[in-house]
């Protein structure tokens, strides 16, 4: 009699209710902890806080990032963004699907500086190149429908639960395939590119911003090389279908 190896049960995925204060707080704390050392986060916050030297500055920390991201994520959740967790908040994700009716997270922030504006412009141009434009009913041109993975975090404040990241990613990739649309994201950590490549994304452009005013780590620096983000797309199913 043969014995089949035990297959671990994937962790359950839970949708976060934006009206549930406790769940939202845990979710936002985890997102902030995951992005606290991101160079792009430092670049965006230091330009609106006028963070004084020396650098690195201890004032750009998890609580400050939490204040920075909370309005945009909360607004998005009330506009249909899907906030999900798995493994008791081990993995967290924010998904904007084709039914999402709000602005992308980067466009919801009201307190921004020229570096963030440069990021918005370059990301928009990149999406237009790789996703394409269509004319809406009101006559304006906008990007074609897609899924947008706004955030993906392995929460450093929780134990690593095997399969948690896949649990908050793969079902949405399948949904995008079923709808026949691509999936878009901007990775903020270079090491994350390999993670997304594992799921089937491909790197299409490295977006550099803040040249001359920010270091590679995101801190103010005269003559700095600037900060990089990584534009990626999941569209292999569209190429096969084509």
C-alpha positions, -999 to 999 in steps of 0.1 A, spaced: 0 0 0 15 33 -11 13 64 10 9 98 -6 31 126 9 11 150 30 5 183 11 4 213 34 -30 230 34 -27 265 20 -33 292 45 -68 308 44 -71 341 27 -92 368 45 -106 400 31 -100 430 53 -131 451 60 -121 488 60 -147 495 86 -132 470 110 -107 492 129 -88 463 145 -82 444 113 -73 476 94 -48 486 121 -31 452 119 -31 454 81 -17 489 79 10 482 105 22 452 85 23 472 52 43 500 69 67 475 85 73 458 51 81 491 33 99 509 61 133 505 45 122 510 9 143 537 -9 112 550 -27 94 555 6 123 575 19 124 597 -12 87 604 -12 85 612 26 117 632 29 106 656 2 73 665 21 88 664 56 119 684 48 138 658 68 169 674 82 203 657 82 222 636 91 211 607 69 200 580 75 174 598 96 156 580 124 125 601 118 116 580 87 104 550 105 74 526 107 50 550 124 59 578 99 53 554 69 21 542 85 8 578 85 20 582 49 2 552 35 -30 551 56 -51 577 37 -45 562 2 -50 525 13 -81 534 33 -96 555 4 -88 526 -20 -105 501 2 -137 521 2 -135 523 -36 -133 486 -41 -97 477 -36 -93 442 -22 -72 442 10 -63 406 18 -42 387 43 -31 351 48 -13 332 76 -25 355 104 -12 386 87 20 369 76 13 380 40 -6 411 29 -17 424 -4 -37 452 -19 -54 444 -52 -71 468 -76 -91 447 -101 -111 457 -131 -140 464 -108 -120 490 -88 -134 525 -92 -109 545 -73 -75 560 -81 -43 540 -80 -26 544 -46 1 567 -59 -24 591 -73 -45 593 -41 -19 610 -21 -25 647 -18 6 659 0 33 652 -26 65 668 -40 82 669 -74 98 635 -69 64 618 -64 51 637 -94 80 625 -115 72 589 -104 35 593 -113 44 606 -147 69 579 -155 48 551 -143 18 564 -163 40 565 -194 53 530 -188 18 516 -184 7 533 -216 36 516 -234 30 481 -221 -8 480 -214 -20 505 -240 -47 531 -241 -84 531 -249 -111 558 -253 -136 558 -224 -173 566 -227 -167 602 -217 -142 606 -245 -110 607 -224 -81 583 -230 -71 560 -202 -51 528 -198 -68 496 -208 -83 474 -181 -58 455 -159 -53 442 -124 -29 462 -103 -10 447 -74 -6 479 -53 12 463 -24 26 428 -15 43 424 19 58 395 38 51 410 72 84 412 91 64 415 124 47 381 120 61 345 116 67 334 81 39 311 71 47 288 42 24 295 12 10 327 26 25 349 -2 12 325 -29 -22 326 -12 -26 363 -17 -12 363 -52 -21 333 -73 -60 335 -71 -59 371 -85 -35 360 -113 -60 333 -122 -89 358 -121 -69 381 -145 -63 352 -168 -100 344 -168 -109 380 -176 -82 382 -203 -64 412 -188 -28 418 -177 -16 424 -142 7 453 -134 29 462 -105 58 485 -95 83 467 -73 101 489 -48 128 464 -38 152 450 -63 152 416 -46 114 415 -50 119 413 -88 129 376 -84 98 369 -63 75 383 -89 94 366 -117 87 333 -99 50 341 -102 53 348 -140 58 385 -141 84 400 -164 104 431 -158 97 457 -185 115 489 -172 136 502 -144 122 536 -135 147 560 -120 136 592 -103 152 620 -82 184 621 -101 206 648 -88 187 652 -55 184 617 -40 208 589 -32 201 553 -43 189 547 -8 163 575 -11 180 601 11 186 637 1 220 640 -17 232 667 -40 243 650 -73 228 617 -62 222 589 -87 184 588 -79 161 560 -68 149 530 -88 116 512 -90 108 482 -112 79 481 -135 66 445 -141 37 429 -160 20 395 -160 7 390 -195 20 356 -207 -16 343 -210 -24 372 -234 6 363 -256 -6 326 -257 -41 336 -265 -28 359 -293 
